Amino acid sequence: MLAANDGEITSFFGIDLVPRPGLPLLVIPTTAGTGSEVTPIAILSDDDEKLKKGIVSPYLFPTVALLDPELTVGLPPRVTAATGMDALIHAIEAYTSNNAEPLTDMLACRAMELLYGSIRRAFRDGSDLDARSSMLEGSMLAGMAFANAGVTAVHAFAYPIGAEFHIPHGIANAIMLTPVMEFNMVARPERFAVIAAIFGQDVAGCTPIAGAGRAIEAMRILAADLELPKRLSEYGVKEEDLDGLAAGVMKVTRLLANNPRVLTQPEARDIYRKVL
């Protein structure tokens, strides 16, 4: 991109601020993953503001993307878990975004089926090529879903803690997922109940809120099975950091606009406090 566009990289933070296409780009993902092989988004850390920021432009779409699950076989279990949770959260957030529509729903639901159904197997046995294939396909479909519907508040919470405390992105998302789901589920309980059903939970006869709760519990169990960290304090976050982090969340307006429930700064602080 910078080879074809003058200016500092920071001048392109935002939406549609890149004037012209960059050089042709061929991408081969080695994690499953970011889904960036099918998205128009690049995320960078702004060290001055201690915040991750996005560059969003159709000129960032790769020219060619090649997916080969054999290239993910060597991923260590911890990286498999973190990147796989990131992909699964992309699908969850795309499905519950304010911008969700039938096409993105189709992509997100299939992505959730593939990712939830294979991540434990890929974590336990990295040489399971069937699981690795499902993970890579699911990551791509989730990328296509959120490239159109957007991600929501989970990522908005992950950006400040990732930039300031250098928590790996997938782990930051995994830590923040269930408290954000608890906050959001009252706005779209029927959608969260569908997610529970996709995850194989019995929601027959449940109210939408009860079904939504089963989706949250399924994700808690999954995170435990994948041996993921549960607390921000494991990365050095302290009580006195929460006000600044909550203020950082509120700056991520690009993502909060997609969130199904309006979030205030005190609520953001409370959500961080739940996983401190």
N, C-alpha and C positions, 0 to 999 in steps of 0.2 A: 504493500500500500504506500509506504513512504517513498519507494523508488519512483512513484508516478505522481506524488502529491507533495507540494511544498508545505512547510510549516512544522511546528512542534506536534508531537503525538497528542499532547493534551488538548490541542485545538480541535481534535476530532471526537472528544468525549461527548456522547449524546446520540441523537438519532438523525440520520441522513445529513451528516456534516462532511462526508468525504466527497470531494468534487468529482473524482474520476476513478476508473478502475485501476487497480494495481497490476502487477505482473501475473501471468497465469499461475494458478496454484493447484498442485496435485497433492492430496492429503491421504495418509494411510494411518488410521488410528491404531494405537497399540494398547489402549485401555478401552473398557466398556463401562461407562465413559461419559465424556462430556457431550457427545453428539455434535461436536463442533464441525464435523465433516459435512453437515447439512444445515448449518445455521449461518446467519449473517452477522454474528456477534463476536466481538473480541473483548475479553475482560482483562484489565490491568489494575495494578495497585497504585493508588495515589498516596505516596509516603507522606506528603505534607498534610493531607486531610485525614490520613489513616483510614482510608476507605477504598474499596474496590469500585472501579467505574467501568462502564461499558462503551464501546464504539459499535454502533448499529448501522449497518449500511448494506444494501444489496450487493455492493462491490466486494464484500467480504465472502460471498459464497465461493467455495472452491470450484475450479473448473472441472476437476475430476476427483472423485472419492473412491478409494479401493478398500474394501473390508475383507480381511483375511483372519479368521479366528485363530489360526495357528500362531499368529504374531502376538496373541494375548496369553498363550499357554504358560509362559514363564513369569507372569505376574505373581508376586508374592500374595499370600492370603490377605494380609492387611490392606494392600493396595486394591486387590480384587473387591474387598468389602466396601472400602471407601468410595471407589469410583462407581461401583455398582449401585450403591445407595444414591449417589448423585444422579445417576440415570433414572432410577426408579422415582426419585423425588421430582425430576423434570416431568415425568408422566403424570404423577399425582397433581402437581401444580397446574399443568396445562389443562387437566380435566376439570379442575375446580376454579380456574381463572374466570374473571368477568368476560373475557374474550373467547371463551370456549364456544365452538360451533360444531356441527355434525362431523365435518371432516377431521378436525383436531380431536374430537372425541373418539373417532374410530382409531386414529393413530395412537392416542394415549392409552386407550383400553387394551389394545393388542400389546403395546409396550409393557404395560403392567403385568399382563398375563405371562409374557416371556421372561421378564426380569424377576418377578416374584417367584416364578416357578423354577428358576435355574440358578439363582444367586447362591443359595446354600450349597448346591452341588459344585459350583465353580470354586467356592471358598474352600470346601473340604478336599476337593481333588482338582487341582489346576490343569491336569492333563485330560479332563473330561471334555472332549472336543464338542460333543453335542451341547453341553451346558455353555461352553465358551461361545458357540455359534449363536445360541439363543440370547446370550447376554449382549453380544455385539449387534445383532439385529434389533433387539429391544432398545438398546442405547440409540441407535440410528432413528428408529421410529419415534422415540421420545424427543429426540432433537427436532425432528420435523414437526412434532406437535407443539413444542414450546416456541419454535421459531415463528409460529403463527399466532398461538394463543398467549404466549408469554408465561413466565414463571411469576410467583407471587411472594408472599411475605417471608417464607422460609429462606429464600435466597437473600432477601433484604436484611434479615437478621444475620445471615452468614457473612455478608460482606464486611461489616465493621470488625468482627472478631477475627476474620481471616487476615485482614490488612494489618490490624494492630498487634494481634497475638500470634499470627502466623499459624493458625489452626488450619490444617489441610482442608481444602474446600469441601470434599465429600464428607469428612468427619464433622465439620461445622454444620453442614446441612442436616446430618443425621442427629446431632445433638438437639438442634432447634426444631426438628420436624414435629414431634408429638405435641409440645406445648402450643405450637402455631396451629396444628390441626384442631386441638381442643378449642382454641380461640375462634377459628374459622367455621367449625362445623355447624354452629347455630345458624349461620347465614345460608348454607346450602347442604342441609343434612341429608337430603335424598342422594346427592352426588357422593358424599362420603359413604353412605350405605351401599351404593353400587360398588365402590372401591372394595368394601369389605367382602362383598360377594365375589368379586374378581379374585380376591385373595383366598377364596375357599371357605370363608366364614359362613356359618348358618345364620342367615338373617330372616328366615321365614317367620312371619308373624311379628317381627320386630317393628317398632316405630322407627321412623327415619333417624331420630336422635340415638336410639339404642343401637341401630345398625351402624351408624357413624362411629359410635364408641368402640364397636368391634374392629373397625378398620384401624383405629388408633392402637388398640391392644395388640393387633396383629403386627403392627410396625414396631412396637416395643419389644415383642418377643423376637422378631427378626433381628433387630439391632443387638439384642443379647446373644442370639445364636452366632452372630458374626463377630462377637467379642469387641464391639465398638465402644469407645469412651462414652460416658454418660454425662459428665459434668464439665462445665467451663473451668472450674477451679483446677482441673487436671492440667490445664494449660496456663495457669498463673493468673486467671481472671479473679479479681477481688470485688467485694461489695462496692468499694469506692469507684470502681471503673464503670458501674452500670449506667450512671447518668450520661456519661459521655458516649457510651455505646448506644444507648437509646436515642440520643440526639443524632447519632450517625445513621441509625435505621431510618429516621424520618427524612433524611436527605436522599434516600433511594426512591425517589418519587416515580421513576420509570417503572419499577416493579410494584410499588404499593398501589399504583393506579389499577393494576390487574387483580388486586386482592379482593376476595368476595366480601370482606367486612372491613369497614373503615377502622383504622388503627390510630390511637393517640400516643403521644410520647410516654405518659405515665403507664399506659397499658404495655408499651414496648419494654419498659423497665421491669414491669411485673413478670413478663414472659421470660426475660433473661434471668430474673431472680429464681424462677422455678427450676432452672437447670444449672444454677451456680454450684 
